[in-house]
Amino acid sequence: MDNKIKHLEMIQAVIQRMANNSFQLKGWAVTLVGVMGALSTTRDDKGFFLLAFIPILAFWGLDSFYLQLERKFTILYKNITEKDDKGIDFDMDLRHIIVADEDQRRLMFWNCVFSKSETWFYGSITVAVIILVVVMRFFW
């Protein structure tokens, strides 16, 4: 039983690291978009703010990748809980996980990109940038 607990702790640490990475990426995305907004107000070229879409897309993709990994490690965790202590080999290879049919779709990258947490966060930033671009273009 001790091996099983150690293996589960290892997997839980990886899941926690993926969640922390996701949190930091969201912070960096907001920071860079804010910096782009601040720089665009001081420049004569108001189209400069359109560059804010580059970090949004980059961080959205990277954050979705971490979410996909987090989901895979969660399934690995579930697989390990179902093993007996003699079957524990401390394998962390995600290619060997057993995925249920209902989890198959959740693991696809595009489903992670358009998950609720990703879409609400990065979608709202994108909408805010679009509104600011329109306001700066026509009313500034």
Secondary structure, 3 states (H helix, E strand, C coil): CHHHHHHHHHHHHHHHHHHHHHHHHHHHHHHHHHHHHHHHHHCCCHHHHHHHHHHHHHHHHHHHHHHHHHHHHHHHHHHHHCCCHHHCCCCCCHHHCCCCHHHHHHHCHHHHHCCHHHHHHHHHHHHHHHHHHHHHHHHC
